[in-house]
Amino acid sequence: MEGLKPECKLCEANKTLSQLMGRENLESLLYSLLNPGYAQLKDRMNRPKFNLRSLLERFLDENNLDDFVFKQGLYMKQYPRVICSWAYDENFRRAKERAWRELLEKLEKGEIKPSDIPLQQLIEYFHEELLAALEEEGYVKRERVSRSFSHFMHVLLFTARGEELIAEKVLEEAFKDMRAASIGPHESDETGIGITPSSVLMDYDEYKHTFDMLDIPETMINAAIKHPEDLDLTEDVLKARVPLHKSRASNVILIDKSGSMSMGCRIVGAVEAALGLRRLLEAEYKDDRLWVVAYDHNLYPLEPGEVANIWPYGWTDIGQALDYARQLLSREEGSKNIFLITDGQPTTTSHPGQTPLQSALRASNMLREEGIKLNIIMLDNRSPSLRSLCEKMAELAGDANIAFVDNPLNLKSFIIKNYKEIKR
């Protein structure tokens, strides 16, 4: 009778990509699709052992492989979010799919570890296969672009599920950057010290928490789980309970998505800043509110799952963006903050009879009446006229700061550090 027992179909099922990669590697992979430079940095730090080119060599002849590696690397640098499945014939695609299946089999059998695989090679060599697997699990989706770019076929978009994992990775990287920049323990006080305990239990971090935040019972339980023999109180078992913040803050982050933001990593840096700040509030400042709004000559209020998909295009209407942020904050209580990210002067206005500059100045002046703090973050300081405009806007707003961030990828740590200063 035992031989008649049906086989377990669930046991036969192949593991998904996320199961094979693990959460940490999955976060790094998704983050690299948003910020391709991270894959190169990660590989340089980890020095992965497995060369994916050697795997492809078993299925593709050398000339075709050299041509593919050159074109794909060049294409990914120019259009990292575009899916170019049209570029190769069917035989080539089938050979690459066989190589992809063998890679997954090696992972499932434990012949190689996820950390052995170079992220940059994985994304460049198996772009289509990777996205198909991520799409099947609901982390990304594909969308056909407009007719004028129809030869590109599809563009990569992140889902709310994928964006959530990216946001967690962004916040983690922001704190790493802050530690590397020697932003010391005085910053960690800003997570808040209050009388009423919070339900937010976190791994203890010497840069974010003070010793009086240690939760002894939870730490002992964690020690018993990780070190059952000797209950060793090592750093990896410490648990902190973050107190609630009594002062509520309402915030709007305005992201310039005009055409010039496509230069370098500007739009990526702005997206990272918004995702990191949102994740920080979800984790440590649960009573605070955040609206993320992209703007060009129009306004785009963004919901979770839409922030990572901003596409640079259009002109710049700073006045309209500030007006909208002021309206969002007008009925809020507590501190009110606007983070304005821009790389250029306003080039258009929705207010008849006003120039783009006049509209921006008028909108800045109206913030003073509402008691709203304006934080202006410039991504380009080469223009004296832009600096002059920002100084005038700050003067009219009253409570205002101006900052220049040279590397857009530092925006996330800058915004988070600035927010913690506000909450002090």
C-alpha positions, 0 to 999 in steps of 0.5 A: 500500500505504501507504494500506492501513496501519491507523490507530494506535488508541493515537494516536487515544485521548484523553489522560487527565485526569492527562496533560492536567493534569500531575503537579503540577496533579494533586497540587494538584487531589487535595489540594484535594478533601481540603482545599477551602481550598487551591484558594482559596489557590492561585487567589489566588496564581496568578491563573488567566486562564481563567474557567470560568463564561464557558465554561458560559455557552455551554451554559446559560442565565443563570438556570439558571447563576446558580442552579447556581453559587449552590447548588453553591458553598453545597453544596460548602462544607457537604458537600465530599466528597458527590456530589450528582448528584441535584440537577439534571435530565438536560438540565442535566447533558448541557449541563454534560458538553458544556462539560466535553468542550470544556474537555478539548479546549482543554487537549489542543489547547494553547489553554489551560494547566492553570495557567490554570484556577481550581482552585476553579471547576473543582471546584465547576462540574465536580465530577461530571465531574472525579470520574468522570475521576479515578475512571477513573484510579484516584485516587478512588472513590465509595461509597454512604452509609448509608440515613439519608443516602441522598439524598446518594447517594455520598461521595468516597473516595481510593484508595491511589494518590490518597492517595500523591499527596496525601501528597507535596503535604502534605509539600511544603506543610509545608516551605513553611510552615516556610520561611515561618515562618523555620524556618531552616537549624538545622532542616535539620541534622535530616535527618541527618549520618552516615558511611554514604551513603544511597541517597536522592538528592534535589533540594537544599533550603537549608532541609533540607540542608547543603552537605556533603550535595551529591552532586557527580557527580549534580549535574554530571550534572544540570547537563549535562542541564539546561544542556548548553552551559555546565554552569551550576551553578544551584540547580535542578541541585543534588542532595543525598544524605541520610545514613542515620539510625542511631537507629531510631524507632517512632511511633504517631499517634493521630487523634481522629475523634469527632464534634467533629472535624468542626468547622472543619478539625480532621479535615483538619488531623489527616489532613494531619499523618498523611500528611505524617509518613508521607511524610517517613519514606518519603523520609528516615527509611526505618528508622523505623516509623509506625502511624496509628490513628484513634479514637473509642469504637473503634479504627481502625488505618489502612493506606495508602489509608485515612487520607484517608478518615477520617469524624468520628463517635462519642465519645472514648476516649483511654485505649483509644487510648493502650493500643493505641499502647503495645501496638504499641510495646512490642516495638519497639527505639529511641526510641518516640513517640506523637502524640496529636491531640485536641480534647476530653476523653474521653467514654467508656471501655472499662475497666469501673470507670473513668471516661473521665478515670481511664482516660486517666490510667491509660494515660498512667502505663503509658507511663512503664514502657515508655519511650514519649514522649507528645506531646499536641497539643490543637486546642481550648484553651478548656477549662481542664479539658482543659488540666488533664487533659493536664497530668496525663497528661503528668506521669504519662507522664514524658517528655511534651510538650503543645502547642496548635495554633490552626489545624489546617492548621498541624498538618502543619508542627508535627508534622514540625518536632517529629519532626525535633527528636526525631531530632536 
